[in-house]
Amino acid sequence: MLHDRVMVRISPEDGERRSSGGIVIPATAQMAKRLAWGDVHGVGTNVRHVKVGDRVLFNPEDQYEVEVQGAAYLVLRERDVHAIASERSDHGTGLYL
């Protein structure tokens, strides 16, 4: 990866979801624009905050898709990442966004 690019593989989502009230939402239900979680598999030389192995939250709709060895990945800029879920304990313990 070059410059500020991040290569992400979208986490597989379950087919049907369950709302907090217990209602089953089928996989075919149309949702509003949703952000997606993905796992970082590559970062460019100018990426400062994201590391390989991090889980990131991003908008998958306006990104570039690339296929590497039969697996589909998305390529986005670091500035397009909305949040990083990390188990790093640099400043405390637990899972942070």
N, C-alpha and C positions, 0 to 999 in steps of 0.2 A: 504494500500500500504506500502511496505517496502523500506528502504534505499533510493536510488535516483530515484525511479520509479514514473512515472506520468501516470495517467489513463485519456485518452482523448476520447471524442466522436466526430467523424468527422461531421462537419457541412454539412447538406444536400445541395448538389449543384443543381442548376437549370438544367433542361434537356438540353435545347439548350442555347448557349451563343451568344453574339453579339460582333464582333470585334470593335475596335475603329473606323474603316472605315465604319461600318454599315453592314458588311457581317454576315449573320446568320451561325453559326457553329453548326451542329446537335450534339445531345448527343452521337451518335455512332462514331463520328470522333475520330481517333487515335491521341492522343497527345503525345508529348515528356514527359520525366519524369517531373512531376509537384509536387510541394509542396502543401500541403493541410492545410486548417485552421480547427481547432477543438477547442472544449470547454473542459477545464480541470474539471474533476469530482472527482479527488482524487490525493493526493500527498503523497509521503513517508516522513519519519521523517528526512532524510538528504537532502531534496530538499530545496534550498536556495532562488531561484529567482522566482519560479512559485507558484502561489496560486490558490486555487479552485475558479473557476469562470473566470479565465483569458482565453483569446483566444490566441492560440499558432499556429505558423507556423512550420510544420515538414514534413518529407518525410514518407508517409504512407506505402511504399512498403516493407520495411524490419523490420516491427514491429510485435509484437505478438497481436493476436486478441483474445478477451475473451468475453463471453456472460454472462451478469449479469441480471437476472430477465427479460429475453427476449430482452434486448437491447445490441447491439454490441459496444464494446469499444476497443481501442488500448492501449497497455501498452508499454511505451518507457522510456528510460533514460532521465534525465534532460539535459544531454549534447547533445542529439539528437534534441532538440528544437532549431530552427533557429532564431525565433523572438517571442516576446510577444506583443500583441496589448492590450493596457491598457488605461483606462480612469482615472487612478489615477492622482491626481494633486499634487504629492509630490514635483515636481520640475518645475511646470508650469501648463498649461492648454491644453486641447485637447487630441487627440488620438495619441499615440506614438507607434512606432515599435522599 
